[in-house]
Amino acid sequence: MRRLRHPVHRRTVEGHRTRRVGHPTRHAPAVRRRQAARHHRRTPSHAGRARAPGARPGRARAEGRSDREPRPRRRATYTRPHGVRHLFAAYDLARDKLYGHVKPKKNRTRFLEFCRYLRSLYPPKIRIAIVLNNFSPHLTTKKDSRVGDWAAANNVELAYTPTNSSWLNRIEAQFTALRYFALDGTDHASHKEQGSMIRRYIIWRNRHAADQRLRAVVDRANIA
């Protein structure tokens, strides 16, 4: 958040008028010149070294050192001209495996596609329970009951976490590890490159579920 540098004027309301309270002559040119003259008379000539107007202290020393390289900076991402991507992920507690699909949109249609994929990983006779938050694409509403109808027809139980309590879901710790190993400090050139990094991490994570570094990050982030 950028700080405001302009002076804030107090305002008082009297009846139906708004009056600005302040010193109208405080910023007059003649007053500023007299204040600057008094300041220079009080300041000794040897108080500081002369430097060019607008120059910052220490910049000349930094520019004089040829062995110092510019500070590496990541490019700004204030805007998203190419959109964003969404990760649909599931964590199997019994098998200790992580599954994930990267999609351009997150709606009920995409969510049901991922649920069908999860259902295909187990025999139809085995009832599975999916713990998820109450994000709108996960819910069954009067206008759209596809999620509830699909769960009832495919032997699936949907268990929702309380409002603002998605951290109770055990997969949240897996997301912490995903950010730590694959996303923190990165600057991917495209969504394809970022999606490839996420998929490679999921493959590595499922093959090295007992890795000590991975377990340390997950155990530190695990709440439930």
N, C-alpha and C positions, 0 to 999 in steps of 0.2 A: 504494500500500500504506500503510495507516494504521499509525503507530508505536504501540507499546504504552506507555502512560503509567504503568501500575501497576508497583510495584517487583517485581523478580524475586527470589524467595527461593531460596537454594541448598538443595539437598536431598542428604543423605548416606544411603546405604543400609547398614544394619547388620543382617546376618542376614536376617530376614524382616520387619523393621520399617523404616519410613521416618520419619526425624526431620528436622524443619525447624530449620535453623541460623540464628540471628539474635539480635536483642535484643528480648525480649518487652516491655520497658518503654519502648521507643523511641517508640512511638506512644500512650503513655498520656496522657489529658487533662491531668493535672497537669504532666507533663514538658513537654508542648507549651506550656502557659501560661508556665512558667518560661523556656523558650527564647525565646518571643515577648517577654517582659519584658526579658530581657537584650539582645535585638536592638534594642528601642526605646531602651534606655538608651545603647547605643553609637552609635546613629544620630542625627546632629544634626537639629534641627528644620527647618533651612533647606536640607536636603540635596536636597529635590525639592518640586515643586508638588503640592498636594493635589488629588486627583481622586476621583470617585465610585468605590465598589467595583465591580470588573468592567469599568471603562472602560479602553479601550486608548489608549496614547499616540498623539497625532496625530489621533484621531477627531474631537475637538472642532474642530480646525482645518479638517479636511475637511468637516465638517458646516456650518461657518460660511461656507464659500464657496458662494455661490448659483450661480456660473457653472459649477461642476463637475457633470457629468452622471454618473449611475451607470455603473460599468464594464459594458460589454456582455458577457453570458455566454451560452453555448450551454446548452440544456437537457440535463439528465443523461439518458443512455441506458444505464443499468446493466441494465435489463431490456428484453426484446423481446416485448411483449405481442401484437404483430401479426406475429411471425415475422420471418424474414430472406428475402432474395432472392439468387439465384445467377446469375452471368454466365457463359454459355458463349461463348467468343470464339475466333476463329481469325485468323491473320495470314498473308496470301498474300505470300510473298517475291518472286515474279515480278511481280505486279501492284502491290505495295505498297499493299494494301488490308486494312482491318480489318473483320471481321464479328463480330456479337455478338447474342445472344438472352438476355433476362432471364427466368429461370424460378423458380417458387416452390420447386422441389425439384431436387436434383442426384443422380440415380440412373442406372442403366444405360438405362432407358427414355428418359429425357430426353436422355441423352448420344447414344443412337442416333438420336433425332430430329434432333439438331443435325448429326450425321455425315451423315445422308441429305440434309440441306440443303446441306452442303458438297459432297457428291458431285454434286448437281444443277447446280452451277456450272460443271462441266467435262464434256466429252463422255465417254461411257462407255468409249471405247477408250483414253483417256489415263489412265495409272496415276498416282495421286496418293499422296503420303506425308504422314502426319499425325504430327507430333512432339508428344508429350504426356508428362506425368509419370505415375507409377505409382499414382495415386489409385485406390481400389478400384472405382469405377464404370467406369474405363477398362480394367480388366483382364478377361482371360478365365480363368475358374476351372472346376474340375470340376463344380461345381453349376450354373454359369451360363456357357455358352459363346457367348452371342449376339453379343458384340463380335467375337470371332475369326471366327465363321461369317459375319457380315455383311461383314467386311473381305475374306475370301477370295472371297466371291461377287460383290463389287462392285469388284474391281480396285483395292484400297486397301491400302497398307502402313502399319502402325502402328509407329512408332519411339519407344521409351520412353527417357526420360532416366534416368541413374543415381539411386539413392536419395539423397534430400536434395540433389539437384542440379538442381532445376527451373529455377534461374537460368540454366542453359545454353540454355534455350529462348528464341528470339529474340522471342517475344511478351511476355516479362516486361518488356522496355523499353517496350512499348506500354502495358502496364498502369500503369507509372510515369507516363507522359504522361496517361493517363486520370485517374488520381488528381490529378495536378497541375492540369489544366485544368477538371475537372468535379466533383471530389468534395472536395478539400481545403478546409476551412473552411466547409463547407455544413451546413445543418440542414434537410433536406427534411421537409415535413409528412407525407408519405405515401410508400409504395413506388411508387405511380404517378408521382408527381412526380420521384422519384429515377430511375426507369426512363426517363422522358421525357428527363431531362438526359443520361443515358448514351447514349441513341439519337441525340439531337441532336449530341452530341460526335462519335460515330462518323461521322455524315454529314458534319460539318464537317471531320473529320480526313481522310476520303477525298477531299474536294474540295480540301484545302489540304495535301497531303502534303509539299510543298516549303516550307512555312512555316518561317522561320528559328527562331522560338521553339520550335516543335515539334521541329525537327531537333536543336536544342541540348539539349533535355531527353532525347530518345531517345538521342543519341550519348553523353551523360553517363552514362546508365543502362545502355547496351548493354555486355555483357560478352563474349558469344560473337561 
